[in-house]
Amino acid sequence: MSAESKAKRTLIGIAGGTASGKTLVAHRIFEALGGRRVVMVKQDHYYKDLAHLSWEERIRTNFDHPDAFDADLLRSHVRILLQGGMIQEPDYDFTHHVRLPRTRTIGGDPVIVLEGIMVLGDDELRPMMDYKIFVDTDPDIRLLRRIRRDVSERGRTLESVLEQYENFVRPMHLQFVEPTKRYADIIIPEGGYNRVAIELLRAKIASVLQENWPLDEEGL
């Protein structure tokens, strides 16, 4: 067995409320470490496929409840990635609430960044994580970001976004997302805009990488 195959891979879990800036934090880490050394896995891609439901049933689905995700598939894929294997990460159509036929082949990277609203709340995923991060952003800021995103990127109306937020997003956040803050090793206010926190995290991960996965001659 090669030294590379024996080296321990690092799993970073990044959670936080909707539109809190989780994805930006993940991208900052990816950009800082870059190359073939980091792969991002999004919990959002593991929503259950609702193609078997009517449109009316799909839009009534509570996408902010843990049951909305295919947790077994996500756990399986994370285990494979930590063992150095390859996976076919699913893709999701948030406009029609169905899983797309295309997938993304990923694997073999020393650092896996797992980002999603409920990743810290999963009792099987959490013990696999080397770093547990919670992105803490004010609710009013998150709501404004959610409105902008869902209207511009997902074709929603303002009324539908506010109705979903009131009926599902906010109560589910209070019940399932906010409580997971207690599991975090690091709480980052302001998300990816908190340059100091991102730099400290980058430096720590870089030191672990250099110890277990020293750069080759090409700097990868």
NORPE-V809415 format. One record per pair of residues at least 6 apart in sequence whose C-alpha atoms are under 7 Angstrom apart, sorted by the first residue. I is the first residue (numbers start at 1). GAP is how many residues later the second one is. Records with the same first field share a line. If there is no record, write none. Layout:
BEGIN
I: GAP  GAP
END
This chain:
BEGIN
7: 205
9: 73  101  102
10: 100  101  102  120
11: 100  101  102  117  118  119  120
12: 100  101  102  117  118  119  120
13: 100  101  102  106  107  116  118  119  120
14: 8  100  101  102  118  119  120
15: 7  100  101  102  103  104  105  118  119  120
16: 6  101  118  119  120  161
17: 100  156  160
18: 99  124
19: 123  126  127
20: 115  116  117  122  171
21: 114  170  171
22: 93  113  169
23: 92
24: 167  168
25: 166  167
26: 87  89
28: 164
29: 173
30: 8
32: 170
35: 185
36: 73  184
37: 72  73  74  183
38: 71  72  73  74
39: 70  72  73  74
40: 72  73  74
41: 72  73  74
42: 72  73  74
43: 72  73
44: 72
45: 45  46  47
46: 23  24  28  44
47: 21  22  23
48: 20  21  22
49: 48  49  50
50: 8  47  48
51: 47
58: 39
62: 6  106
64: 104  105  108
65: 107
75: 50
77: 10
80: 6
81: 26  27
84: 23  24
85: 22  23
86: 19  20  21  22
87: 18  19  20
88: 15  16  17  18
89: 14  15  16
90: 13  14
91: 8  9  11  12
92: 6  7  8
93: 6  7
94: 60
95: 59  60
117: 60
118: 59
119: 6
120: 6  60  63
121: 59
131: 54
132: 52  53  54
133: 51  52  53  54
134: 47  50  52  53  54
135: 52  53  54  56
136: 51  52  53  54  55
137: 52  53
147: 11  14
150: 6
151: 6  7
188: 9
END
